[in-house]
Amino acid sequence: MKQVVQNLRGEVRVTDVPPPALRPGGVLVRTVCSVVSPGTERSNVAQSRRSLLVRARERPDLVRQVLDRVRREGLAATFRSVNDRLDALIAMGYSSAGIVEAVGEGAEGFRVGDRVACGGGGFASHAELVWVPKLLCARVPEYAPGVGPADGDRGVGLPDAAFTTLGAIALQGVRQAEVRLGETVVVLGLGLLGLLTVQLARSAGCHVIAADLDPDRVRLATGLGADVAVLAGADLAPAVSQFTAGRGADAVIITAATESQEPVRQAGVLSRDRGRVVIVGAVPADIPRTPYYEKEIEVRFSRSYGPGRYDVAYEEQGHDYPIGYVRWTEQRNMEAFLDLLAQGRVSVVPLVTHRFAFADAVQAYELLTRGSEPSLAILLEYPDAPDRRTRIATLGGPSAPTSGRVGIGLVGAGEFARAVLVPALRAVPEARLRGVATATGISATSLASQAGFEFATTELGELLKDPAIDAIVIATRHGLHASQAIAALRAGKHVFVEKPLCLTEADLLEIVRAWEGAGQPRLMVGFNRRLSPHTLRVHELLAGRRQPLAIHYRVNAGYIPPQHWVHDPVEGGGRILGEGCHFVDLASALVGAPAVRVSAEAVSPDGAVALLSYPDGSVATVAYVSGGHPKVEKERIEVIGAGVVATINDFVTTAWHAPGGEGRLVPGGQDKGHRAGIAAFVRSVLAGTDDPRLTTADCIQSTLATLRLRDAAAGGVGLAIERHPLAERGRQAES
């Protein structure tokens, strides 16, 4: 299919991408029409076309992040990463309408053939096919059989329905103003949202005064029902005073988009005593004290299209808010706007200044950004038969000879895959980057094009059935790891899973069974720290030891907001599983044997202090905590035993005192072993045997130990591992 995309260099184009996968909790929609937002989308393109110097001045926080990365990883790696980020493709659009083609599990309230309005950045994009979560869709009122718009029937055409998201944004602004019948509302800024707001406030029984700097839009507001429409400037305050008999406006809704502070200043002048000012548009919110204090004006912000916005549980997971507690959610605002369209109380037809065929979308953006002629709403109209190929070739063929190389299929294109795994794969000469699959076609195509994969797809099955793919690298969210690893193993592929391997012991058992049933192919988890040069140096110092070790592993994990997906028990599994597995595995690697018992105490919802016991008497404490200062290094490992004291400091430096003397390792930049781990996996596939430094047995046993650690932390108890059935399977694998 085709989709409108933009990179961070400001280049907009229509490109081929595979159609989105049908996922649970949403619907697959064939787009009929979408609206180019003249405010948000123009701003996005303009921002990306600014020079890097200008952007650096505006976002010093991002500059600091880049400089921190230079210190950690070096200038060359950071430069490559920044360029990759600038070239990454971004979906455009967030307001569309179309016809449901497939319904995912959990979205059974919709049916194939339903006409729906769709909303949401990253979902209701300018694309021929979109997957949209069920709470970001609203069914469009149908026309009665045999009648249509010309007959005055209360139905809504899909071109009008494409405005629903924008209408919901305007409607939420009116709701935030809490206007009542007979009140006077001033609307500052008569762009698309402002003109919709004029009509909505009028429909609510309010008197409306509209103002803008553009005389054409002032005239349009008059035709759409404004009682008074004037040019913003010296005439506005007298007009408001005259209309309200000197009392001032009950509410002022700012729908302008400007860097000027004038709209906020002017709103304070126009408001009545104890009036309300609602900020919908992108304006500076520097509130002048005098008018706002003297009138005790209430200032409110309107957050997009209603309650539920930016809440992952609502938007993506489909958890609706009870109507008794939250009357107007995103979806219910969308439904209300559609109903107003059906009643004829709001009209979007006068707002459409241009229509473009979807194939000509780039021209629409040029019109929007260059301002060569006046424009307001731009409607994109789509073909009836989109291209439905499930894979899109991004290269003409393999970029190097394929013999003696491992065909790689990558699942997932998140930040870690882009920044760490893909560069590591590209650095291995024996790796052939064959295909990449993600849930959205744009992310798959973007990564495939940048990294040199031969094709992009949204279907894991395309990778599994491809005979040129020998190994699957899984880098999706944690809750998908087990099912995808099992599917890949059953398809006869070797598997590399970015940690964790799974989230439950039951899943671990199923993975082991699938691995055994497939003839024990290479199965590796991304426990890369085993292969860091710092770890390998400590191994050398401890070679031949006969005494037990004492290991203290302190992790200053850093704060992750509670709403982040990693905390979700189904999607992420929590931080102990998601990241703590690294530290459990490294402790076992340093000892040279799996743990036989684990005790733990939770120190926060996402942290714990654990004690791991080993068969030779060695012990390791792992303190994984999130409340530390961000300027202190993340990981510090102290290893004591056999006459050796070694300290690994964040995998940047290692210092030691040993019988042979003291020393220090500073390889230049942080090296946690990511590249060595990927190289070991690829070469183990070619060799047909595990890398002895990180075997399948190691991965199974470290995963089991981490699962037991999580359970121990939850109950504050100690749990044995040695006699667990999965530990026995791990020992069998080792032998």
C-alpha positions in Angstrom: 0.0 0.0 0.0 1.0 3.7 -0.1 1.4 6.1 2.8 2.5 9.7 3.3 5.7 9.9 5.3 8.1 12.5 6.4 11.6 12.4 7.8 13.2 14.8 10.3 14.9 16.6 7.4 11.5 17.8 6.4 11.2 15.7 3.2 7.6 14.6 2.5 6.7 11.8 0.1 4.2 9.1 -0.8 6.0 5.7 -0.4 5.2 2.0 -0.6 4.9 0.2 2.7 3.4 -3.2 3.6 -0.2 -2.9 5.1 -0.5 -2.9 8.9 -1.1 -6.2 10.6 -4.5 -6.8 12.2 -3.9 -6.8 15.9 -6.2 -7.5 18.9 -8.2 -4.6 20.2 -8.6 -2.7 16.9 -9.9 -2.7 13.3 -8.3 -2.6 9.9 -9.8 0.2 7.9 -9.6 1.1 4.2 -9.2 4.8 4.1 -11.6 6.8 1.8 -10.7 10.3 2.9 -8.4 12.1 5.3 -7.8 15.7 6.2 -4.4 17.4 6.2 -4.4 19.5 9.4 -3.3 23.0 8.4 -2.0 23.8 11.9 -0.3 20.7 13.3 1.0 19.2 10.1 2.3 22.5 8.7 4.1 23.1 12.0 5.6 19.6 12.0 7.0 20.0 8.5 8.2 23.5 9.2 10.0 22.4 12.4 11.8 19.6 10.7 13.0 21.9 7.9 14.7 24.2 10.4 18.5 23.9 10.6 20.1 21.7 13.2 21.6 24.8 14.8 18.2 26.4 15.3 16.8 23.2 16.6 19.7 22.8 19.0 19.1 26.3 20.4 15.4 25.4 20.9 16.1 22.0 22.6 19.2 22.2 24.7 18.0 19.1 26.6 18.4 17.0 23.4 21.9 18.5 22.8 22.9 17.3 26.3 21.6 13.8 25.4 23.8 13.8 22.2 26.8 15.0 24.1 26.3 12.3 26.8 26.1 9.7 24.0 29.4 11.0 22.5 31.1 10.5 25.8 29.7 7.0 26.2 29.9 5.7 22.6 32.2 8.0 20.7 31.7 10.6 18.0 31.5 8.3 15.0 28.8 6.1 16.5 26.8 9.1 17.7 27.0 10.7 14.3 25.7 7.6 12.6 22.8 7.4 15.1 21.8 11.0 14.7 21.8 10.6 10.9 19.7 7.5 11.1 17.3 9.3 13.3 17.0 12.2 10.8 16.3 9.7 8.0 13.7 7.7 9.9 10.2 7.8 8.5 7.3 9.4 10.4 3.7 8.8 9.7 1.7 11.9 8.8 -2.0 12.6 9.5 -4.4 11.8 12.4 -8.0 12.4 11.1 -9.6 10.1 8.5 -12.6 8.0 7.6 -13.1 4.8 5.8 -14.6 1.3 5.7 -13.8 -1.5 8.2 -12.1 -4.5 6.4 -11.2 -6.7 9.3 -12.0 -6.8 13.0 -9.4 -7.8 15.6 -10.1 -9.9 18.7 -11.7 -7.7 21.4 -13.1 -5.1 18.9 -16.2 -7.1 18.1 -18.4 -3.9 18.5 -17.4 -3.2 14.9 -18.3 -5.2 11.8 -16.7 -5.6 8.4 -18.3 -3.0 6.2 -18.9 -0.4 8.9 -18.2 3.2 7.9 -16.0 4.7 10.6 -14.2 7.9 11.5 -10.7 7.3 12.8 -8.4 9.3 15.0 -4.9 9.3 16.5 -1.4 10.1 15.5 0.3 6.9 14.3 -3.1 5.3 13.7 -5.4 7.4 11.5 -2.5 8.3 9.2 -2.6 9.4 5.5 -2.4 5.8 4.3 -4.5 3.5 2.1 -5.0 1.0 5.0 -4.7 1.8 8.7 -5.1 -0.2 11.9 -6.9 1.8 14.6 -7.6 0.9 18.2 -11.3 0.4 18.9 -11.7 3.5 21.2 -10.2 5.7 18.5 -12.9 4.8 16.0 -16.5 5.9 15.8 -19.2 4.5 13.6 -20.5 7.1 11.0 -24.2 7.7 10.9 -25.7 6.0 7.9 -28.2 7.4 5.4 -31.5 5.8 5.2 -31.9 3.3 2.4 -32.6 4.9 -1.0 -31.9 8.5 0.2 -28.8 10.6 0.7 -27.5 14.1 1.4 -29.7 15.7 -1.1 -32.8 14.4 0.6 -31.9 15.9 3.9 -31.4 12.6 5.6 -29.5 12.4 8.9 -26.5 10.6 7.6 -22.9 11.7 7.2 -20.7 11.2 4.1 -17.2 9.9 4.6 -15.5 13.1 3.3 -17.3 15.0 6.1 -16.6 12.3 8.6 -12.9 12.6 7.9 -13.0 15.8 10.0 -14.1 14.0 13.1 -10.8 14.0 15.0 -10.4 17.8 14.4 -14.0 18.3 15.4 -13.5 16.4 18.6 -10.5 18.6 19.4 -12.6 21.7 18.9 -15.5 20.1 20.9 -13.2 19.4 23.8 -12.1 23.0 23.9 -15.8 24.1 24.2 -16.4 21.5 26.9 -13.4 22.9 28.8 -14.9 26.3 28.6 -18.1 24.9 30.4 -20.2 27.3 28.4 -23.9 27.6 29.2 -27.0 28.6 27.2 -26.9 32.3 26.5 -23.3 33.0 27.4 -20.9 34.9 25.2 -17.9 33.2 23.8 -15.0 34.8 22.0 -13.0 32.6 19.6 -9.5 33.9 18.9 -8.0 32.5 15.8 -10.1 31.3 12.9 -8.2 28.5 11.4 -9.8 25.1 10.9 -10.2 24.5 14.7 -11.4 28.1 15.3 -14.1 27.9 12.6 -15.3 24.6 14.0 -15.3 26.1 17.5 -17.5 29.0 16.3 -20.1 26.5 15.0 -19.9 24.3 18.1 -20.3 27.2 20.5 -23.3 28.4 18.4 -24.8 25.0 18.6 -24.5 25.0 22.4 -26.7 28.1 22.5 -24.0 30.7 23.0 -23.4 34.1 21.4 -20.2 34.0 19.5 -17.7 36.7 18.7 -15.0 35.6 16.3 -11.6 37.3 15.6 -8.7 36.7 13.3 -6.0 38.6 11.4 -7.3 37.3 8.0 -10.3 39.2 6.7 -11.4 36.3 4.5 -11.7 34.0 7.6 -13.5 36.8 9.4 -16.1 36.8 6.6 -16.3 33.0 6.7 -17.0 33.0 10.4 -19.9 35.3 9.8 -21.4 32.9 7.3 -20.9 30.0 9.8 -23.0 31.7 12.5 -20.8 34.1 14.5 -22.9 37.0 15.9 -19.9 39.3 15.5 -16.7 38.7 13.5 -14.0 41.3 13.5 -10.3 41.6 12.7 -8.1 40.9 15.7 -6.6 44.2 16.8 -7.8 47.5 18.0 -11.5 46.9 17.1 -11.9 43.7 19.0 -12.1 45.0 22.6 -14.7 47.7 21.8 -16.8 45.1 19.8 -16.8 42.7 22.8 -17.6 45.5 25.2 -20.5 46.8 23.1 -21.9 43.3 22.5 -21.8 42.4 26.2 -22.9 45.8 27.5 -19.5 46.3 29.0 -19.5 43.0 31.0 -16.9 41.1 28.9 -17.0 37.6 27.5 -18.0 34.6 29.7 -15.3 32.5 28.0 -12.5 33.1 25.6 -11.3 30.1 23.6 -7.8 30.6 22.0 -7.5 28.5 18.8 -4.7 30.5 17.2 -1.3 29.1 16.5 1.4 31.7 16.9 4.6 32.5 18.8 3.2 35.8 19.9 1.9 36.4 23.4 -0.8 38.7 22.1 -3.7 36.1 22.1 -3.2 35.3 25.8 -2.8 39.0 26.7 -5.9 39.9 24.7 -8.0 37.1 26.2 -7.4 38.7 29.7 -8.7 42.0 28.4 -11.8 40.5 26.8 -12.8 38.3 29.6 -15.4 39.3 32.2 -14.8 39.2 35.9 -14.2 35.6 36.9 -14.4 34.5 33.3 -12.7 31.5 31.7 -9.9 31.4 29.2 -9.3 28.0 27.4 -6.1 27.5 25.4 -6.6 25.1 22.5 -4.0 26.4 20.1 -0.2 26.4 20.2 0.5 29.8 21.9 2.9 30.9 24.6 1.2 30.7 27.9 3.0 33.6 29.7 0.0 34.9 31.7 0.1 38.6 32.4 -0.7 39.1 36.0 -2.7 42.3 36.1 -5.9 41.5 34.1 -5.9 37.8 35.1 -5.4 38.6 38.8 -7.7 41.5 39.0 -10.5 39.6 37.3 -9.6 36.3 38.9 -9.8 34.6 35.5 -9.6 30.9 35.3 -7.2 29.5 32.8 -7.6 26.0 31.4 -5.7 24.0 28.8 -7.6 21.7 26.4 -5.7 18.5 25.9 -6.5 17.4 22.4 -9.7 15.5 21.9 -10.8 14.5 25.3 -10.2 12.3 28.3 -8.3 9.2 27.3 -5.8 11.1 25.2 -2.2 10.0 26.0 -3.5 7.2 28.2 -2.1 4.0 26.8 -4.6 1.9 28.8 -7.5 3.8 27.1 -6.1 4.4 23.6 -4.1 1.3 22.9 -5.4 -1.3 25.4 -9.1 -0.5 25.0 -10.0 0.2 28.7 -12.9 2.6 28.4 -13.8 5.0 31.2 -17.2 4.4 32.9 -19.7 6.9 31.5 -21.0 7.6 35.1 -17.6 9.0 36.0 -16.3 10.4 32.6 -19.2 11.5 30.4 -17.1 12.7 27.4 -14.1 10.6 26.4 -12.2 10.8 23.1 -14.5 8.3 21.4 -17.7 9.9 22.8 -16.5 13.3 21.6 -16.0 11.8 18.2 -19.5 10.3 18.2 -21.0 13.6 19.4 -19.3 15.5 16.6 -20.6 13.0 14.0 -24.1 13.5 15.4 -23.8 17.2 15.0 -22.8 16.7 11.4 -25.8 14.4 10.9 -28.1 17.0 12.3 -26.7 19.8 10.1 -25.7 21.9 13.2 -22.1 21.9 12.0 -20.9 22.0 8.4 -17.4 21.3 7.2 -18.0 21.8 3.5 -17.3 25.5 3.6 -13.9 24.8 5.3 -12.6 22.7 2.4 -10.4 24.8 0.1 -8.6 22.1 -1.8 -9.0 18.4 -2.7 -6.2 16.2 -3.9 -6.0 12.7 -5.1 -4.0 10.7 -2.5 -1.2 10.0 -5.0 -0.7 13.8 -5.2 -0.4 14.3 -1.5 3.1 15.9 -1.8 1.5 18.7 -3.7 -0.9 19.3 -0.9 2.0 19.7 1.6 3.8 22.0 -0.7 0.7 24.2 -0.9 0.4 24.0 2.8 4.0 24.9 3.7 4.8 27.4 1.0 1.5 29.4 1.3 1.5 30.0 -2.4 -2.3 30.4 -2.2 -4.8 30.6 0.7 -5.8 27.3 2.1 -7.7 25.9 5.0 -8.8 22.3 5.1 -7.2 20.0 2.5 -9.0 16.8 1.8 -7.1 13.7 0.4 -9.2 11.3 -1.6 -8.1 7.6 -1.9 -8.4 4.9 -4.5 -10.8 2.0 -4.0 -8.2 -0.8 -4.5 -5.0 -0.3 -2.5 -1.9 -2.5 -3.0 -2.1 -5.3 -0.5 1.3 -6.9 -0.8 2.5 -8.1 2.6 6.1 -7.5 1.8 7.9 -4.6 0.1 11.3 -5.0 -1.5 13.7 -2.3 -0.3 16.7 -3.6 -2.2 17.0 -5.1 -5.7 18.6 -8.2 -4.2 21.3 -9.3 -1.7 24.0 -6.7 -1.4 26.8 -9.4 -1.1 27.2 -13.1 -1.9 24.9 -15.2 0.1 26.9 -18.4 0.5 28.6 -18.8 3.9 26.3 -16.2 5.4 23.4 -16.3 7.8 20.1 -14.9 6.5 18.6 -12.7 9.3 15.0 -11.9 9.8 14.4 -9.1 12.4 11.1 -8.8 14.3 10.6 -5.3 15.9 12.0 -1.9 15.1 12.0 -0.1 18.4 14.8 2.3 19.6 17.0 -0.6 20.9 16.8 -2.5 17.7 17.6 0.5 15.6 20.4 1.9 17.9 22.0 -1.3 19.1 21.0 -4.6 17.4 21.0 -3.5 13.8 24.4 -1.8 13.9 25.7 -4.9 15.6 24.3 -7.1 12.8 25.7 -4.8 10.1 29.1 -5.2 11.7 29.1 -9.0 11.2 30.3 -9.9 7.7 28.6 -13.3 7.9 25.2 -11.8 8.5 22.8 -11.3 5.5 20.1 -8.8 6.4 17.2 -10.4 4.7 13.9 -9.1 6.1 12.4 -7.0 8.9 8.8 -7.3 10.3 7.0 -4.8 12.5 3.3 -4.2 13.3 3.3 -1.0 11.2 4.5 -0.9 7.6 6.2 2.5 8.0 8.5 1.4 10.8 9.5 -1.8 8.9 10.1 0.0 5.6 12.0 2.8 7.3 14.4 0.5 9.1 14.8 -1.9 6.1 15.7 1.0 3.8 18.1 2.5 6.3 19.9 -0.6 7.4 20.0 -2.5 4.1 17.4 -5.3 4.7 16.1 -6.8 1.4 12.4 -6.5 2.3 10.0 -5.1 4.8 6.7 -6.7 6.1 4.1 -6.5 8.8 3.7 -10.3 9.0 6.0 -12.5 11.0 4.9 -15.4 8.8 6.6 -13.8 5.8 9.9 -14.2 7.7 9.2 -17.7 8.9 8.3 -19.1 5.4 11.3 -17.4 3.7 13.9 -20.1 2.9 16.6 -17.5 2.7 16.1 -16.6 6.4 18.1 -18.9 8.7 17.7 -17.1 12.0 15.1 -14.8 13.6 16.2 -11.9 15.8 13.3 -10.9 18.2 13.3 -7.3 19.5 9.6 -6.7 20.1 8.0 -5.8 23.4 8.6 -8.4 26.1 5.1 -10.0 26.2 5.5 -11.2 22.6 8.9 -12.8 23.0 7.7 -16.3 24.0 5.1 -16.8 21.3 7.4 -15.4 18.6 10.3 -17.5 19.7 8.1 -20.7 19.8 6.7 -19.9 16.3 10.3 -19.4 14.9 11.6 -22.5 16.5 8.7 -24.6 15.1 9.4 -23.1 11.7 12.9 -24.5 11.9 14.7 -21.2 12.5 17.6 -20.4 14.8 16.5 -17.7 17.4 18.1 -14.7 19.1 15.8 -13.1 21.6 16.5 -9.7 23.1 16.0 -10.2 26.8 13.8 -11.4 28.5 13.2 -14.7 26.9 9.7 -14.9 28.4 7.5 -13.7 31.3 6.3 -16.9 32.9 7.7 -20.4 33.8 4.9 -21.9 31.7 6.2 -20.0 28.7 9.7 -21.0 29.4 8.7 -24.7 29.5 6.9 -24.3 26.1 10.0 -22.6 24.6 12.2 -25.5 25.8 9.8 -28.0 24.4 9.7 -26.2 21.0 13.5 -26.0 21.0 13.9 -29.7 21.8 11.2 -30.6 19.2 13.1 -28.6 16.5 16.3 -30.5 17.1 18.0 -28.0 19.4 18.9 -25.2 17.0 20.7 -22.2 18.2 18.7 -20.4 20.8 20.4 -17.4 22.4 19.1 -14.6 24.7 20.8 -11.1 24.5 22.8 -11.6 27.7 25.5 -9.6 26.1 27.4 -8.6 29.3 28.9 -12.0 29.4 30.9 -11.1 26.3 32.0 -7.6 27.2 35.8 -7.3 27.2 35.5 -6.2 30.9 33.8 -9.5 31.8 36.3 -11.5 29.8 39.2 -9.8 31.5 37.8 -10.7 34.9 37.4 -14.3 33.8 41.0 -14.4 32.9 42.0 -13.1 36.3 39.9 -15.9 38.0 41.1 -18.7 35.7 41.7 -21.9 37.7 40.3 -20.5 41.0 39.2 -23.0 43.7 37.8 -20.7 46.3 34.2 -19.3 46.2 33.5 -15.8 45.0 31.7 -12.9 46.6 30.0 -10.7 44.0 28.2 -7.4 44.7 26.3 -6.0 41.7 24.8 -2.5 42.2 22.5 -1.2 39.6 21.4 2.5 39.6 18.5 1.6 37.3 17.0 5.1 36.9 13.3 6.2 36.9 10.8 5.0 34.4 7.3 6.5 34.6 4.5 4.2 36.0 2.6 4.4 32.7 5.5 3.0 30.7 4.7 -0.3 29.0 7.6 -2.1 30.7 5.6 -2.0 33.9 2.5 -3.6 32.4 2.4 -7.2 33.6 1.3 -8.6 30.3 3.2 -6.4 27.8 6.4 -5.7 29.8 6.5 -8.1 32.8 8.1 -5.5 35.0 11.6 -4.2 35.3 13.1 -7.2 37.3 12.3 -9.5 34.4 12.9 -6.9 31.7 16.3 -5.8 32.8 17.2 -7.6 36.0 17.8 -10.8 34.0 21.0 -9.2 32.7 22.5 -9.0 36.2 21.4 -12.4 37.3 23.0 -13.9 34.2 26.3 -12.0 34.6 26.7 -13.1 38.2 26.3 -16.7 37.0 28.8 -16.1 34.2 31.4 -14.8 36.7 30.9 -17.8 39.0 30.8 -20.2 36.0 27.7 -22.0 37.1 23.9 -21.4 37.5 22.4 -20.3 40.8 20.8 -23.0 42.9 18.9 -20.7 45.2 17.6 -17.1 45.3 16.3 -14.9 48.1 15.0 -11.4 47.5 13.3 -8.4 49.1 11.4 -5.8 47.1 12.7 -2.3 47.8 10.2 -0.5 45.5 7.5 -1.6 43.0 10.2 -2.0 40.4 13.3 -2.9 42.4 14.8 -5.5 44.6 17.8 -6.7 46.5 18.6 -10.4 45.8 21.0 -13.0 47.2 22.0 -15.7 44.7 23.7 -18.9 46.0 25.9 -21.2 43.8 27.0 -24.8 44.1 30.6 -24.0 45.0 29.7 -21.7 47.9 29.9 -18.5 45.9 27.3 -15.8 46.6 26.2 -12.8 44.7 24.1 -9.8 45.8 22.2 -7.9 43.1 20.8 -4.5 44.3 18.5 -3.3 41.5 17.1 0.0 42.5 15.6 3.0 40.7 15.8 5.8 43.2 19.4 6.9 42.7 20.9 10.1 41.3 21.1 10.0 37.4 24.7 11.3 37.3 26.0 8.3 39.1 27.1 5.4 36.9 24.4 2.7 36.3 26.3 -0.5 37.0 29.1 -1.3 39.3 30.3 -4.9 39.9 32.8 -5.9 42.6 34.2 -9.4 42.4 36.3 -10.7 45.4 37.9 -14.2 45.7 41.0 -16.3 44.8 43.2 -13.4 45.8 41.5 -11.1 43.3 39.5 -7.9 43.8 38.1 -6.6 40.5 35.7 -3.7 39.9 33.8 -3.2 36.6 32.6 0.4 36.5 29.6 0.7 34.0 31.5 -1.3 31.4 33.7 1.7 30.8 36.6 0.8 33.0 37.8 -2.2 34.9 40.4 -2.1 37.7 41.9 -5.0 39.6 44.4 -6.2 42.2 45.5 -9.8 41.6 48.4 -12.1 42.5 50.0 -11.1 39.2 49.8 -7.4 40.0 47.3 -4.6 39.6 45.9 -3.2 36.4 43.2 -1.2 34.6 41.3 -1.8 31.4 40.0 1.2 29.5 39.0 0.0 26.0 37.6 3.4 24.9 33.9 4.0 25.3 31.3 1.9 27.0 31.2 -1.8 25.8 28.5 -4.0 27.2 29.2 -6.7 24.7 26.3 -6.1 22.3 28.3 -6.5 19.2 30.2 -9.5 20.5 26.9 -11.2 21.5 25.4 -10.7 18.0 28.6 -11.9 16.3 28.7 -15.0 18.6 25.1 -15.9 17.7 25.6 -15.5 13.9 28.9 -17.5 14.0 27.4 -20.2 16.2 24.6 -20.7 13.6 27.3 -21.1 10.9 29.3 -23.5 13.1 26.3 -25.5 14.1 27.1 -25.4 17.8 26.7 -23.1 20.8 29.3 -20.5 21.7 30.6 -22.0 24.9 30.6 -18.5 26.5 26.8 -18.2 26.2 25.0 -21.5 25.6 21.3 -22.3 25.3 21.5 -23.9 28.7 22.9 -20.7 30.2 20.0 -18.8 28.7 17.4 -21.2 30.1 18.9 -21.3 33.6 19.4 -17.5 33.9 15.8 -17.0 32.8 14.5 -19.4 35.3 16.6 -17.8 38.1 15.2 -14.4 37.2 11.6 -15.7 37.2 12.3 -17.2 40.7 13.9 -13.9 41.8 10.8 -12.0 40.8 8.6 -14.4 42.7 10.9 -14.3 45.7 10.8 -10.5 45.8 7.0 -10.5 45.6 6.8 -12.8 48.7 10.0 -11.8 50.5 11.1 -15.5 50.6 13.9 -17.7 49.4 13.2 -20.1 46.5 15.2 -23.1 45.4 16.2 -23.5 41.8 18.5 -26.6 41.7 15.8 -29.2 41.7 13.3 -27.3 39.5 12.4 -29.3 36.4 13.5 -26.6 34.1 16.9 -26.5 35.8 17.2 -30.1 35.1 16.4 -29.5 31.4 19.1 -26.9 31.4 21.7 -29.3 32.7 20.7 -31.8 30.1 21.1 -29.2 27.4 24.5 -28.4 28.8 25.6 -32.0 28.6 
